[in-house]
Amino acid sequence: MRNHDGISIPGIALALLLALGQAGAATPSGLGDAAKAGETAEAALGARQYDKALPLFEQALSVYEAAHEELLAANILIGIAQVREGKGEYDAALNTIARALAIYEKRDATSTKEYAQANQTLAKTYLSRGDLANGLPAMERSVALSSKAFGERDIETIIAHSNLATIYLESGDFSNARVHAVKALNLCEQVPNPSQPCIGVTLLQVGGVYSKSGDNTNSLLYYKRALAAMESELGPDHPSLAIGIANVAAGEGSAGNFATAIQLSKRGLALQEKNGKSSLAVANTLNNLAFLYTKTGQHENAISAIERAIAIRESIQGKWSPGLAIPLNNYAKSLDALGQAVSAQAQARRGLALALSHGLMKNQNDSLQELASLQTSAGNKGAAVFLRKQAINAVLTIAQATKLRDRDLGKTFVAEKGAGFRSLIDELIGLDRLPEAQEILALLKGDEYLHFTNQRGASTTFVSFTGHEMPWVLKFGEHQKRLVAMGAALSALQRKSAQQASEEERRRQDAAEAALAAEHLAFMAFLDQAAEAFASAGTARPATTQASLQRLDEKRALLKRHGEGSVALEYVVGGERLHIVVTGHGRQLVRHTEVSPAQLQRKIAAFRQVLQNPRRDPSPMARELYRLLVAPVARELDTMKARTLLVSLDGTLRYLPLAALYDGKRYLAQRYNLALLSEMADPAAGATPVRPLPQLAAFGLTKAVAGFKALPGVERELAGIVGNGGQAGVVSGEVHLDQAFTAASLAASFAKGYSLIHVATHFVYKAGRDDASFLLLGDGSKLTLRELQDKRFDFAGTELLTLSACDTAAAAIDANGQEVEGVASMLQQRGAKTVLATLWAVDDESTAAFMPSFYRHLQTDVSKPEALRLAQRDLMQHASMAGGAMRGAARVGVAATSRPFRAGKRARYAHPYYWAPFVMMSSWR
């Protein structure tokens, strides 16, 4: 759901769990009324009846302070702080906690349970106000204090682990969040006669971790278990069930079960309203409900719910609250859906101003993207481009600032980030700003590469701006600085509640609000001026960015190195259609194909299924994909007299063997030399022939290893490639088979300076897991992708690295294809100029015939891409019988509508299954 991050999934610990396990301190006689008031207040706090709890706590506090019972007063101050935190008065809560902590430390009570609980309340308050930098160390300290003061299995220690998990979760560290959430759950289950709410709350938190990481299936399972546990203890109508219900609703919404989610949200709302109709919890539920209404097209209901949510939050936290950023953007989306563009823009702009003033980068992205969409609808694409560039830089700042990987930040964040990139690319191509579009795609692929290799931190490269855009960028930055400064000033003045602030402080706060309001209006005027300036420029193409011009020059230099007849094709997957950017020696143009990403993915999946069964005829699907991918630029390729295609693929197109596309007469491999271009590789393109041919180090596995079939053809393959002494072969060098094929021998070959490395074995890829993706070595051990990045494996000087293995360039078809480019890019980043890999489980015997042919052609005066094409041609005409083992687990499927494939007796390997999986990947830079 759009705003389930607005619900504190584990944050209920100090409300519900506290009510279950908190014990009042012993009090001396004569203070019975104060003790009774404190106990009643704690019960009200546990039921989230804050307005009832606060005066009772204050009554007890006045008695204890009058009696100079400092420790008892400190205990009550923590209760008051919890009320303030529950009401969203975070600064007042922090001040109250500080008073309590000072008393404990003065009285040398830092080993007490109360002191541990005070630190826990401090950390929870930091979390609630979004201050993770102070919240994390405070909560880590709280866990240590609670474990020592209460014991591991006490409810307070469970609360501490739960809230520490919350902070890790909010900071995007899912690994540590899961550790402490599971710890809290296990501790609950180990407590003698554990309460179902305790188990329910911790189950909710584990579900929350799964939800944030994008695993909606497991998330919903835990949410449902949690709700069942809580209902069995509390009954179906207890107000504390509202959080559990809200999270089950969130899970159902994420699963697309919107009607169920709406009904659950209504039930949760009714329970929350038993404690009052104007709480932050009610506002959050209304916002979530509005999102669900929007998803089902009930925009009027959505607006009604979101307007009420905004009004509640404003009444509690004021109109400058950071918590308004999300509902305001949701409000804008609903208004936009109803065609109320002017009102939608006003709300999105207000949300942006709040996000800027509070440094909320994720909310900045959301508001900027919504404003860009509104500008696109209004026909002002120049303004839309400007806003989308600002949005992308905001999300790149998130990962860089937190130094987290995409895997840590969650699938939802990654998907939204990718969608923002692609929206900008679509806008730029629509304006014929092709170099800039290519620059943004390169930035996206660079970001994908960091995700693939699990490198922490985002790329230091941000989106660049044109000369026309730069003045507006600078003005935007000036307004942002003022908004940040004024927001911080107002927040500092709000640290005291209205009851505690002096007349002078209230006057200064009013002045700060007025200043912020004035800057808000100035920012709105700036946005109007910027929109007008971009609209006045119209669709005329402005001077492009320096970065994009440099890339264009580099690409043309690449074409020059590859010689006459070289053409670069860049495929860009857009929102509703595919863009094909053609770059020749003297011109650049774009063509389009009307096919959606989902349609393209289905076609590629079906084509791969047929290709991997040599008994089925792939030509119908091959012709269909040729019509979509090559026919739109066929005339231009003929005009440019193209002989070599240097291709950059995007998204699931990276799973496609271009060589197997068919124009009705010939396969693409029979017409063009083909090479795939990598964005992240070393700046050597590898276009020159490898002649005279240097020595080669070959490594192979022939024997069966647990879980993997024997590859008897590998020995023949390597014998046909490498010659030693009197042994026949194409290249001189050394061979390491089976037990001689180890990590050490592979590393040694790099140290010896071999410029050709050939590896024939099984390869297993696990999406997003560089520690679980591996090459199977000859001694049966596994060399993971992570280990392959070790300095022992220095590929500098490696002219060609051949991975004659299963799936060395591909993974599951439901992924986005980043790993296809990622494997090669990783190896090229380590220094390899060119990588030859495979897209599926190759046939053992046909590969043994293919590889010697490939190396034989490399000895002649041809480029590597042409040597690949000639070897594919040879294999198409090869007369030997196929039927060897496949390197890795085969995924052969038969499409019901495909017809049988009939190869001639003299061309047993004519089916693309045998020759099409080999793909060559080089850098273009």
Beta strands, then each sheet from edge to edge (+ up, - down):
strand 1: 566-573
strand 2: 578-583
strand 3: 588-593
strand 4: 644-648
strand 5: 673-678
strand 6: 696-700
strand 7: 722-723
strand 8: 731-737
strand 9: 756-760
strand 10: 763-764
strand 11: 774-776
strand 12: 782-784
strand 13: 800-803
strand 14: 834-838
strand 15: 918-923
sheet 1: 3+ 2- 1+ 4+ 5+ 15+ 14- 13- 9- 6- 8- 7-
sheet 2: 10+ 11- 12+
end
